Every structure is written in C-alpha cells, then in structure tokens.
Amino acid sequence: MGFMLNPLSQVSLERLRQRTSVKWREFPDDVLPLWVAEMDVDLCEPVKKALTDALELGDTGYPAGTAYPEALAAFAKRRWDWDLPVERTALVSDVMLGAVELIKLVSGPGAPVIVSPPVYPPFFLFVRSTGRAVVEAPLRGGRLDLDVIEWTFRHVKADRPVYLLCNPQNPTGAVHTAEELTALARLAGKYGVRVIADEIHAPVVSGNARFVPYLSIDPQGMSLMSASKGWNLAAMRAAVAISGTDELAKLPEEVSHGPSHFGTIAHAAALRDGGEWLDALLQGLDENRKLLKNLLTEHLPEIGYEPSEATFLAWLDCRAVSNDPAAFFLERGRVALMSGDGFGSGGAGHVRFNIGTSPEIITEAVRRMAASR
C-alpha cells in the first residue's frame, strides 16, 4: 500500500470556483463558502474508475442487485466488527427521504418524531412535511441527555412514536458510546418508541473514537447508511436502509425507484476500494481540527470550539460575537457559515463551519472572521 496524499490539500481555490454545485454557486466569488456539507476534494480514484467504466459500457440504466449493501456489510465488518444483515436491507434514494419512509412504516399515523437538538435541520423540515410534530429532547453538553430522553418518551402519548437518532451527531460531531446507545435502547423498549438512526457520517470518525452501529445494540432499531459523506458523493444519490427485523419488505415499491444506478455503483466502489483514501481524509480532518482550534484560540478566543470526534463539521459558539453570527461573518468577513438557528434548541448564536477543505482556506476564513470584528 503506497503513501496517500491528503485529499483535502489537492484542489486549489481557483479550481474549486469552477464547480457548479450549490456550495460554489450560492454566494458571490468574493465569499469563502464553508456552509453546506460538501468537501473540497477530488473524487476517490476507485470511484472515478467505476463510474468511467460504467460510462464506457453505456451502463446507464436502473439499479439492480445487492452490490451496494454487500460492500457496506464488508466495510462494516472491517471497520466496526459488525455483521450487517444484507438480507434485511433496502436501497433508498438518500438518507432523509429514507428516514421519512421508515417513519411512515413503523409509526402510527401522525405520531410525533422525537429528536435531540442541536441536530441536522432536515430532521425538522422533512418530518414536518409529513404533517407530524417534532418533539425535542435536547442534548446536554453536546451529548445525549438520557434523563430528558426518558422524560420525553414517558410523556409522549401517541401510537408508536419514533426517536430519530443522529449517530454520529451533526453538528456537534459527538460519537455516541455503546453505553449511551444501550441506555437509549433500553428506554425505547420500555416506552414503546422505535429508534431510527441516521448514520450517514459513520465512516467519518476519528481514529481516537469508536463508532457503534445502533443496530449492533438494538435489534428492534433501524438505520440509514450511505457513502455520501465519507467520499463526497452527494451528486450520486443512493443510501441503504437496514433493519433488525423483516419490516423493510413492507416498504412501498416506489421507494426502490429513488436511488440512481450511478449512485449504487459509486457508493459500492467507495466502500469496497476507497479505504486508503478515507484513511488519508480522516488524518487530514484531524489536522484541520487542531488547526482550527489553534487559530481560534489565537485570533478569536471569544468563540467556543471543542474539536469533535467525527464528521467534517465544526460547531462554533459565537454568542460572544453576535446574536446572528452567520449573517455577521458573511456581511463583514465574506465567509459563509451555516446559521445555528435551524438546528433547534441550542443552535442560537452558533454556526457550523465546514472543515472539509484545505488548511489554507481554513486559515484565510479565520483571518477574515477575526478582521470582521
């Protein structure tokens, strides 16, 4: 195995600005975009080859087979020592649309969905679009508050409510421990709540932490996984729903029409052959976390930040700077960050900063932020 260069240091800002994705088209060219969860990397070579081979073959039809969940199962065994049940999987178009289908599958009509904010904004948007209420059981100190979760489970009166877990947590980057997940599963069983875990960031966990698949703890749970975040594949839609039971067989047929063939090809190739690239990425992210911490300590000590164990996202407490720090840093510093307001309780006065970019861009962003005060 040869030496792999840091994927985060290979693409210049000039070349990044030629991209046409939302990250690079939402704001004018004088803005550094560090908001949406796209990484500034080139495509992993095995993924590029798999897609190029498919194009050469004219292999542009509909997806078929279990290559994607099989590749995910092999990855899960290598990385997490978990035996993922391929026979209890289903392909879905993406994690959030899959989550909506699982919620409809296992919960009563109109039953509320419990979440632990601050958490990924689509948890609120997608759930409410189904006509269901979102009930908050907020984190405490960035981690699951099991006392609050138990109180919430006990007091939600509904037919088969759902707890939508973010594991690892977006935006805080917390990797929930086996002990925390075991306690959560016990509470879910006690109060008749089904747990559905969004585990899209599972591949993006530092070597200092251990990712625990929720289904390895709770056989009554459900999970959604994808290679999308680990290998920057948002353009190629596909995800895998996994269940500890046989319930996925009851999903409507139209759900299987969502994932793209290119998505399944790209994601399977990433999981099967992209491990070396991923390891180089994880090392680069660890270095970026340290860099950001050092830069903020030196230039913006009033901003609170603790490097996380997972994701390529940093959660910054900017309440000492502004009540609306995303707008403040965009207007004054020309740095686009994601406002914490959409993440639910605990999000106000915070921003999410994407560290899935080069050290040079991170350094320039903090320089601009410091100069904007």
N, C-alpha and C positions, 0 to 999 in steps of 0.2 A: 504494500500500500504506500503510494507516494505522498509527498507533502502537499497538502491542500491549502491554497491561499484563502484568506479571509474573504468570503463573498461580499461583505459589506464595504470593502475597500476597492472594488474593481470597476465601479461605474462613476464617471465624472458627472458633476452637476450639469455641465453643458449637454451631455448625452441624456441625462435624466429629463431635462426640459424638452427633449424631443418626443417624450412619451405622451400619449393621448388619453391615458386613464384619468379618473376623476381626481386623483391626488395632484396631478400636474396641470389640470385644466380648470379647477375650481377657483383659483386665485391668479392675479396678475404675476408676471415673471419676476417682479421685484420682491415677491413674498417667498420665504422658505417654507414649504409645506411639510409639516410634521404632525399632521392631524389624523388622517384616516389610516387604517391598518393595512397599508401596502408597504412592503420593504423595498429598499433601493438596491436590488441585486439583479444579476443576470440569471437566466434560467439554469438550473442544475443540468449538467450535460446529459445524464441518462434520461431525464425528462425530455430534453430537446431532441435527443435521438429517437425516442419512442414516438414523439409527435411527428418528426420528419419522416420516419419510416411509414407511419400511417398515411401521411400526405402522399408519399411516393406510391403507395398501394392504392390510393383513392379510397382508403378505408374511412369513409365519412358518413356512415350510416348510423343505425341505432345501437345503443349499448346492449351487450348480452353477456351472460356468464357471471362467474364469481371471482374473476381475477383480482378485482379491487379488494373485496373483503378478505380474500386469501392472502394478499400482500399485506394487508393491515394485520391479520392474525399472526403472520410470521414476524412482522415488526414488533407487535405487542409481546410476543414470546421472547424475542431477543432483548428488548428494552425494559420490559416491565415484568417478565416472567409470568405472564398471564395467558391463559388458554382461552382466546376469544372464540365464541361459538359461531363459526361461519354459517352453520345451518340455521341460525337464528338472527340473520341479518337481512336488511333490505336496502337497496340503493334509493337515495333521495336526492333532490336537486341541490340542496345545501342544508347547512345545519339548522338555520332558523325556520325555514319552511318545513323541514323535517320535524322540528320540535312542535310546530303547530299541529301537524298531523298526528303525532304521538299524544299530544294533549287531548285532541278530539277522540282518539282511540280509547284511552284508558280512564278518562274522567267523565263525570256526569254532565249533561247539557247545562252550559252556563256556569259550571263550577269555577271558582276563582283559582288563580295561579299565584303561589307564594314565591317570592324572590328575596334575595339578600343583597340589598344595595350597600354601597355603590356598585352597580353592575351594568354590563353592556346595554346601551339604550334600546336596541331592538327587543330585548326582553319585555319592555313595556309596550313598544309600538306594535309588535306582532301579536301579543296576547290580547291587547285591547281591540285590535282589528277584528278579532273573532267574537267580540261582544262580551268578553269575560273581564272581570275585575282583577287587578293586580293588588296583592296584599304584601306589604313589606315586612320583612324580619331582618332589620339592618345588621351589618357586620359590627363587630366591636374590636377596635384596634386593628382593623384590616382583616380579621379572621371571623369564621362562623361563630355567632353567639348562640350557643345551644340552649341557653335558658330562654332567650327571646324566641327561638325557633319552636321550643316546646310550648310556650305560652300561645304562640300563633296557631300551631297545629291544634291545640286543645280548643281554641275559641272559634276557629273557622267552622261554621256549620254549613256543610254542603255535601252533595253526593260525589264522593271520590275526588277530593281536591288534589291538586298537583303541586309539588315543590320543584321549581326549575333551578337546578344547581349549575353554577358556573365553575368548572374544575379543569385547570387552574382558573382563578378568578381574574376576570377582566373588569376593571382596570388595575386592581391593586397588585396583581401578579402573585397572590398567595397560592401556594400549593397545599391543598387540604390534606391533612395527615390521615393515616389509617385509623388512628384513634378518633379523630373528628368525624370521619365518614362512618365509622362503626356506630358512634353515638347517634348520628343523623339517621342511619338505617333503623336503629332501634326505635327512635321516636316515630319514624314513618310507619313502622309496623304497628306500634302501639295505638296510633291515632288514625290509621287507615288512609294515610297520604301516600300517593305514588311519587317517586322521585325520578325525574328525567334529567340527565346530566349532559350539559353542553361541554364536550371535552375537546373542542377544536384546537386548543392551544397545548394539548398534551405532549406533542413532540418538542415543544419549545420550553423545556425545563432544564435549568442549570444542573451541572453535574454534582452540585452541592445539595441537591434536593432529590426526593424520590416521588415520582408521580404514581399515584394509586388509582387504577381504574375503578370507578364506582361499582361496576358490576362484579368486580372481584370481592366486594364486601357484601352487596345486597343482591341476591338472585331475583328479587322482585322488581329491581330497577330497570331503567332503560338508559341508553347512551346514544349520543350522536358524535361521530368522529370524522375527521377529514384530514387530508394532507394540505389543505388550502393555506393555513397559516405557516406551517413549518417550511414550506417550499415556495410560498408566494404564488399560489395558483388560483387566485380569485376569478380570473378570466375563464377558467375551465371548470365549470360547475359540476360538482359531484360530492356526495357525502355518504356515509354508511350509518344506518340506524341499527342498533344492536339491542337485543332484549334477553333477559334471563329466562323468559317464558316463550311460549309459542304464539304470542299475540300478534306479531308482525304479519302473520299470514292473513290477518283480517284487514290489513290496510287496503284502501280502495285501489283498483288497478291503475287509475290515472296518476297516482303518486309515483309509480315507477317510470312514468314518461318524462319526468323532470330532468334527471341527470343527463349530461351530454356524453357521447361516446368519447370525444377527446378528453373530457374530464376524467372518465374512468381509466383511460389509457395513461394520462399524465400522473394521476394520483397513485395508480398501481406502480408505475415506474419509480416514482419518488420513494415510496415506502420500501420497494424491493431493492433498489440500487442506489438510492441517494443518501445512505447513511454517512458516508465520509464527508459529503458536502454539508450535511446537517451538523455534524460534529464541529466542523470549521465555523459554521454560522454561530453555534452555541458559544464557542470560545470568543468569537468576535463580540457577541452580545454581552458576555461577562465583562469584557474590556470596556465596552461602551457604558455599562452601568457604573463602573468605577470612575470612568472619565466624567460622566455627568455629575456624579456625586462630588468629585473634586472641584469641578468648575463651579457648581452651585455654592459649595462651601466657600470658595474664594471670592466669587463675584456677586452672588445673590444669597447670602446666608439667611435672609429672612424667609426664603422658600423652603418648605419642609419636603424632604425626599429621602426615602429609605430604599436602596436597591432591592428589587424583588428577586424571587427565585425562578420566575417563569414569565413568559410572553416577551414580546419586543416592545412593550409599552411601559412608560414610567408615569406614575401618578404623583402630581406635584401639588402641594398645599400652598396656595398663593394668597391666602386670605390677608396676609400682612401687606400685600402689594396692592390689591384691588378687589372690589366686590365682583367684578366681571373680568377676570384676568385674561380670558381668551380674547375678548374684544380689545383690552388694553394692549396686549403684546402684538396683536395684529395691526392695530392702528399706529402704535408708536414705534414698534420694532420690526414690523413687516415679517413676523413669524406667525404661521398659522398652527394653532394648537386646538385640540378638541375641548370645548367647554364641558366642565363637570356637571352642569345643570341637568343634562339629560340622563345622568346615571342614577337618579333617585336620591334618597336620603344620604347625606354625607358627601354629596357631589358639589354643593355650592362653594364657590371660592377656590375650586380646584381646576386643574387642566390635565389632560392626557397628552403626553409627549412621546412621539414615536422614535425610539432609539434604533430602529431597524434601518440605519443609514450609516454613512461614513463618519469617522471621528472628526473629520474636517467640517462637515455640515453641523454636527452637534456643537462643536466649538464655536462656529460662527453664529448659530442660533442663540447660544447663551450670551455671547458677546452683544448681540442685538438686544436681547431681553434686558441685560444689565444696563445698556445705554438708554433704554426707554424710560427708565425711572425718572 
